[in-house]
Amino acid sequence: MKTLSTKKLAETVRNLRESKGFTKEELGNLTGINRIMIGRIEREDFTPSIVQFEALSNVLGFDLTEMFVEKERTNSFVALRSEALSDSEKKGVEKLFTMMLSLRQQIKLRSSFENESTHA
Amino acid sequence: MKINLTHPNPALISIIEDPEQIITLDANFLIAPDRRPITKRGIGFEQFREIWLDPIFSVFPNLAIHESVYDELVGISPQNYVDAKRDSIPPEIIIHKDSSLTEVEKILRDTIESKIASLTKYDPMLDNKDDRGKVKSLSYIAVKGLLYFAANDNNAIQLIEKSEEWSTGLDNVQAIKMYELIYYLYRNDLADKTAMKMLYKYQYYLTDREKSTNPGWGDFSSSMDSLYESYFK
């Protein structure tokens, strides 16, 4: 599965912007992207919309597809899914998924809230 | 859900100025709320259609849903309602379809989807039903650069409002809450005023906890007036 590499995008935008002599504000004016967002792209902290992504590619002159990397999809839950399961077993596995995914969500949300209060 | 009246919502201001912008709806905007057994009274679909759905579809001409939200519509009535809107000529609802995404857009969508999903009960590899509509809608509109997502779900709203802190990739998206549109309809006399009060009370002022954290209708309406009065022509 391909995904956007925010690292590659950050390096590309920073290098090309500097080599063309643009400030973040100037690049922002040319692409219609707020200069703060340009800064966040360069810090690997912002995923652009398609319009913003294409504007950056047009102004700076890079190939969109070069920003993508192959990411291996691994998922421990998928291993539990089997065609050999009976209907009642499948129902049980789906219930288990729901519980595990709810737990994952709670852990992740709690950690996000904790990060926020640490940085506040 | 907690009512937030601390600051004006830029998304609502923008909608006040131009109600014809595309607003993508979460499933709970289309399903009649049912808060039984907290209260004995439920709201049937026909009543919900009359007091809420018909007014919003008449006032906002570019309402949209993602195709995955259609699958979440419980019961035949909401699906029939959306079918009729979709099949009307010209269509009265926009359906966001993943098949309309280009290859590059799909990769961006997958990137954002994986960021959002870990904070929800949805897993893209399992493609399970929990939170599927919400995750698919948000990642689609983020990629397409669409601005507004209307929801009555705290988790969905936080994914947008905390996008920077939580790195959800939804920095371009803005949330509009149901109570903000209830107020909009009430303020502009675009729906039955008594019904708007009733819907507010039903959604936000029912339990003891809600009564201790949320304002009653009078305070809510006057606080919203203070926040938004200057934006109405």
Chai-1 contact restraints between the chains, C-beta under 6 A:
chainA,res_idxA,chainB,res_idxB,connection_type,confidence,min_distance_angstrom,max_distance_angstrom,comment,restraint_id
A,K2,B,I107,contact,1.0,0.0,6.0,A-B,restraint_1
A,T3,B,D110,contact,1.0,0.0,6.0,A-B,restraint_2
A,T3,B,T111,contact,1.0,0.0,6.0,A-B,restraint_3
A,L4,B,L108,contact,1.0,0.0,6.0,A-B,restraint_4
A,L4,B,T111,contact,1.0,0.0,6.0,A-B,restraint_5
A,F46,B,D171,contact,1.0,0.0,6.0,A-B,restraint_6
A,T47,B,T111,contact,1.0,0.0,6.0,A-B,restraint_7
A,T47,B,I112,contact,1.0,0.0,6.0,A-B,restraint_8
A,T47,B,G169,contact,1.0,0.0,6.0,A-B,restraint_9
A,S49,B,V143,contact,1.0,0.0,6.0,A-B,restraint_10
A,S49,B,G145,contact,1.0,0.0,6.0,A-B,restraint_11
A,S49,B,N172,contact,1.0,0.0,6.0,A-B,restraint_12
A,I50,B,E105,contact,1.0,0.0,6.0,A-B,restraint_13
A,I50,B,V143,contact,1.0,0.0,6.0,A-B,restraint_14
A,V51,B,G145,contact,1.0,0.0,6.0,A-B,restraint_15
A,L64,B,V104,contact,1.0,0.0,6.0,A-B,restraint_16
A,F68,B,I107,contact,1.0,0.0,6.0,A-B,restraint_17
A,R73,B,M125,contact,1.0,0.0,6.0,A-B,restraint_18
A,N75,B,M125,contact,1.0,0.0,6.0,A-B,restraint_19
A,F77,B,L126,contact,1.0,0.0,6.0,A-B,restraint_20
A,V78,B,M125,contact,1.0,0.0,6.0,A-B,restraint_21
A,F97,B,N128,contact,1.0,0.0,6.0,A-B,restraint_22
A,L101,B,K121,contact,1.0,0.0,6.0,A-B,restraint_23
A,L101,B,D123,contact,1.0,0.0,6.0,A-B,restraint_24
A,S102,B,K121,contact,1.0,0.0,6.0,A-B,restraint_25
A,Q105,B,T120,contact,1.0,0.0,6.0,A-B,restraint_26
A,Q105,B,K121,contact,1.0,0.0,6.0,A-B,restraint_27
A,K108,B,S118,contact,1.0,0.0,6.0,A-B,restraint_28
A,K108,B,L119,contact,1.0,0.0,6.0,A-B,restraint_29
A,S112,B,W166,contact,1.0,0.0,6.0,A-B,restraint_30
A,E116,B,E165,contact,1.0,0.0,6.0,A-B,restraint_31
